Amino acid sequence: MTSLPVIASTSLPAPVSTRNAWVPLAQWLAILAMTIEHATKFIWPGSPFTPWAIALGRVAFPLFAGMVAWHLVHNTRRPIRYGLRLLVVGSLAQLPYVLVVTPDKLNVCFTLAAGLAVVWVLDQFTDRLLKLAALIPLGWLAFALGPHVEYHSVGLFLVPVFVLAFRHPDSRLALLPLLTVASLLNGAPLHMVIATATAGVLVLLPNVSGLDRVPALPRGLRLSWYPLHLAVIALVMLVGAL
């Protein structure tokens, strides 16, 4: 991914370790929120805490989508390889996802990978008019694929609008599509507010100092947590049904 050229700039880019200082915090928040929501919702669905756990879980998808977009913009030169990694994790998670959540959809990793693919396709066109023209078939494909993935068609565009916001951090206009898409992810008003606020705050996090104190999750744990936590929940549900 390339960003717009900066003319007559003498400033050097921030080191990668400094630039990514916010990522471990986002990873912890996303994983904890997702795990608390899923464990409460599917193991103790009748708990009075369940509605609040579900509300807390609304921060997870914007955080995951934002991190995918950030890595696309700043940290990877191989977006196809990155997308394939998401698909591998999603494939490993699909069976426990079917057992725990629903047999009718592909899990969120497929949503994120499809959003990444939208960005990659658009980046193959250097002309803005061609990019706009490419949005027509991509939009049609998104609406066709939407019923079969988590967060539906709207979720497929969250990674692309995050990419737009990260590529143009000084543009309020680039922030508007992000906040619009985030607000449409959920139906309940409280959930809409939480998802929108999460997306807005996430764009600001890279500029916050002191976040490098948050310990990073081990890479193996990051990659395995999504299928692993669903598998554990499926096992608990199975034991509870016996």
C-alpha positions as CSV (number, residue, x, y, z in Angstrom):
1,M,0.0,0.0,0.0
2,T,1.2,3.5,-0.8
3,S,0.2,6.7,0.8
4,L,-0.1,10.1,-0.8
5,P,3.3,11.7,-1.4
6,V,4.3,14.4,1.0
7,I,5.8,17.4,-0.9
8,A,8.7,19.4,0.5
9,S,8.7,17.4,3.7
10,T,12.0,17.0,5.6
11,S,10.6,14.9,8.5
12,L,11.6,11.2,8.7
13,P,9.0,8.5,9.2
14,A,8.6,7.2,12.7
15,P,10.4,3.9,13.5
16,V,8.2,0.9,13.1
17,S,8.4,0.0,16.8
18,T,7.2,3.5,17.7
19,R,4.6,3.7,15.0
20,N,3.1,0.4,16.1
21,A,3.2,1.1,19.9
22,W,-0.6,1.2,20.1
23,V,-1.2,-2.2,18.5
24,P,-0.6,-4.4,21.6
25,L,-3.2,-2.4,23.5
26,A,-5.7,-2.8,20.7
27,Q,-4.9,-6.6,20.6
28,W,-5.5,-7.0,24.3
29,L,-8.8,-5.0,24.2
30,A,-10.1,-6.8,21.1
31,I,-9.3,-10.3,22.4
32,L,-10.6,-9.7,25.9
33,A,-13.8,-8.0,24.7
34,M,-14.5,-10.8,22.2
35,T,-13.8,-13.6,24.7
36,I,-15.9,-12.1,27.4
37,E,-18.8,-11.6,25.0
38,H,-18.6,-15.1,23.5
39,A,-18.1,-16.9,26.8
40,T,-21.0,-15.1,28.4
41,K,-23.4,-15.2,25.5
42,F,-23.0,-18.9,24.7
43,I,-22.2,-20.4,28.0
44,W,-24.4,-18.3,30.3
45,P,-27.0,-16.8,28.0
46,G,-29.4,-16.2,30.8
47,S,-27.0,-14.2,32.9
48,P,-28.0,-10.6,33.8
49,F,-24.5,-9.6,32.7
50,T,-25.0,-11.0,29.2
51,P,-26.4,-7.8,27.6
52,W,-23.5,-5.8,28.9
53,A,-21.0,-8.4,27.7
54,I,-22.5,-8.3,24.3
55,A,-22.3,-4.5,24.3
56,L,-18.6,-4.7,25.4
57,G,-18.0,-7.1,22.5
58,R,-19.0,-4.4,20.0
59,V,-15.5,-2.9,20.3
60,A,-13.9,-6.1,19.0
61,F,-14.7,-6.0,15.3
62,P,-13.7,-2.3,14.8
63,L,-10.4,-3.0,16.6
64,F,-9.6,-6.1,14.5
65,A,-10.5,-4.3,11.3
66,G,-8.5,-1.3,12.3
67,M,-5.4,-3.4,13.0
68,V,-5.8,-5.2,9.7
69,A,-6.0,-1.9,7.9
70,W,-3.1,-0.4,9.8
71,H,-0.8,-3.4,8.9
72,L,-1.9,-3.0,5.3
73,V,-0.9,0.6,5.2
74,H,2.2,0.5,7.3
75,N,3.6,-2.9,8.0
76,T,3.2,-5.3,5.1
77,R,4.4,-5.4,1.5
78,R,2.6,-8.7,0.9
79,P,-1.1,-8.1,1.3
80,I,-2.0,-11.3,-0.5
81,R,0.1,-13.3,2.0
82,Y,-1.4,-11.4,4.8
83,G,-4.9,-12.2,3.5
84,L,-4.1,-15.9,3.2
85,R,-3.0,-15.9,6.8
86,L,-6.4,-14.6,7.8
87,L,-8.1,-17.2,5.7
88,V,-6.0,-20.0,7.4
89,V,-7.0,-18.8,10.8
90,G,-10.6,-18.5,9.7
91,S,-10.6,-22.0,8.3
92,L,-9.3,-23.4,11.5
93,A,-11.9,-21.5,13.4
94,Q,-14.9,-22.4,11.2
95,L,-15.8,-25.7,12.8
96,P,-15.9,-24.4,16.4
97,Y,-17.6,-21.3,15.0
98,V,-20.3,-23.5,13.5
99,L,-20.7,-25.4,16.7
100,V,-20.9,-22.3,18.9
101,V,-22.3,-19.4,16.8
102,T,-24.1,-20.4,13.7
103,P,-23.8,-22.9,10.8
104,D,-25.1,-20.4,8.3
105,K,-22.2,-18.0,8.1
106,L,-18.4,-17.7,7.6
107,N,-16.6,-16.3,10.6
108,V,-15.2,-12.8,11.0
109,C,-11.8,-13.8,9.6
110,F,-13.4,-14.2,6.2
111,T,-15.0,-10.8,6.6
112,L,-11.6,-9.2,7.3
113,A,-9.9,-11.1,4.5
114,A,-12.6,-10.0,2.0
115,G,-12.2,-6.4,3.2
116,L,-8.5,-6.7,2.6
117,A,-9.2,-8.1,-0.9
118,V,-11.3,-5.0,-1.7
119,V,-8.4,-2.8,-0.8
120,W,-5.9,-4.9,-2.8
121,V,-8.1,-4.8,-5.9
122,L,-8.6,-1.0,-5.7
123,D,-4.9,-0.5,-5.3
124,Q,-4.3,-2.2,-8.7
125,F,-5.8,0.9,-10.3
126,T,-3.7,4.1,-10.3
127,D,-6.4,6.2,-11.9
128,R,-9.0,7.6,-9.6
129,L,-11.8,7.1,-12.2
130,L,-10.9,3.5,-12.6
131,K,-10.9,3.1,-8.8
132,L,-14.4,4.5,-8.7
133,A,-15.5,2.3,-11.5
134,A,-14.1,-0.8,-9.7
135,L,-16.3,0.1,-6.7
136,I,-19.4,-0.9,-8.7
137,P,-18.6,-4.6,-9.2
138,L,-17.0,-4.7,-5.7
139,G,-20.1,-3.3,-4.2
140,W,-22.2,-5.9,-6.0
141,L,-20.0,-8.7,-4.8
142,A,-20.1,-7.4,-1.2
143,F,-23.9,-7.4,-1.2
144,A,-23.8,-10.9,-2.7
145,L,-21.3,-12.2,-0.2
146,G,-22.8,-10.3,2.7
147,P,-25.5,-12.8,3.9
148,H,-22.8,-15.5,4.2
149,V,-20.3,-13.7,6.4
150,E,-20.3,-12.2,9.9
151,Y,-21.3,-8.5,10.0
152,H,-22.8,-8.8,6.5
153,S,-22.1,-6.5,3.6
154,V,-21.4,-3.5,5.8
155,G,-18.6,-5.3,7.6
156,L,-16.8,-6.0,4.3
157,F,-16.2,-2.3,3.9
158,L,-14.8,-1.6,7.4
159,V,-11.2,-2.5,6.5
160,P,-11.3,-0.3,3.3
161,V,-12.6,2.8,5.1
162,F,-10.1,2.3,7.9
163,V,-7.4,2.2,5.2
164,L,-8.7,5.5,3.8
165,A,-8.6,7.1,7.3
166,F,-5.1,5.8,8.0
167,R,-3.8,7.0,4.6
168,H,-5.2,10.5,5.2
169,P,-4.9,11.1,8.9
170,D,-5.3,14.8,8.6
171,S,-8.5,14.7,6.6
172,R,-11.8,14.9,8.4
173,L,-13.5,13.9,5.1
174,A,-11.6,10.6,5.1
175,L,-12.9,10.0,8.6
176,L,-16.6,10.3,7.6
177,P,-16.9,7.0,5.7
178,L,-15.3,5.2,8.6
179,L,-17.7,6.5,11.2
180,T,-20.6,5.9,8.9
181,V,-19.8,2.3,8.2
182,A,-19.0,1.7,11.9
183,S,-22.4,3.1,12.9
184,L,-24.2,0.7,10.6
185,L,-22.5,-2.5,11.9
186,N,-25.1,-3.0,14.6
187,G,-28.8,-2.4,15.0
188,A,-29.1,-1.5,18.7
189,P,-28.5,2.2,19.4
190,L,-26.0,1.5,22.2
191,H,-24.1,-0.9,20.1
192,M,-24.0,1.6,17.2
193,V,-22.5,4.2,19.6
194,I,-19.9,1.8,21.0
195,A,-18.8,0.7,17.5
196,T,-18.6,4.2,16.2
197,A,-16.7,5.5,19.2
198,T,-14.3,2.6,19.0
199,A,-13.5,3.4,15.3
200,G,-13.0,7.1,16.0
201,V,-10.8,6.5,19.0
202,L,-8.7,3.9,17.1
203,V,-7.8,6.5,14.5
204,L,-6.4,8.7,17.3
205,L,-4.5,5.9,19.1
206,P,-1.3,6.0,16.9
207,N,-0.7,9.5,18.1
208,V,-0.9,8.7,21.8
209,S,2.4,8.4,23.6
210,G,3.3,5.9,26.3
211,L,1.5,3.0,24.8
212,D,4.7,1.1,24.2
213,R,4.5,0.1,27.9
214,V,1.8,-2.4,27.1
215,P,3.3,-5.9,26.6
216,A,2.8,-7.5,23.2
217,L,0.9,-10.8,22.9
218,P,3.1,-13.7,21.7
219,R,2.6,-14.2,18.0
220,G,1.5,-17.8,18.3
221,L,-1.2,-16.8,20.9
222,R,-2.4,-14.0,18.7
223,L,-2.9,-16.3,15.7
224,S,-4.4,-19.2,17.6
225,W,-6.7,-17.4,20.1
226,Y,-9.7,-17.0,17.8
227,P,-10.1,-20.7,16.9
228,L,-8.8,-21.8,20.3
229,H,-11.3,-19.8,22.4
230,L,-14.2,-20.9,20.2
231,A,-13.1,-24.6,20.6
232,V,-13.0,-24.2,24.4
233,I,-16.5,-22.7,24.4
234,A,-17.8,-25.5,22.2
235,L,-16.3,-28.1,24.5
236,V,-17.9,-26.4,27.6
237,M,-21.2,-26.3,25.8
238,L,-20.9,-30.0,24.9
239,V,-20.1,-31.0,28.4
240,G,-22.9,-28.9,29.8
241,A,-25.4,-30.6,27.4
242,L,-24.5,-34.1,28.6
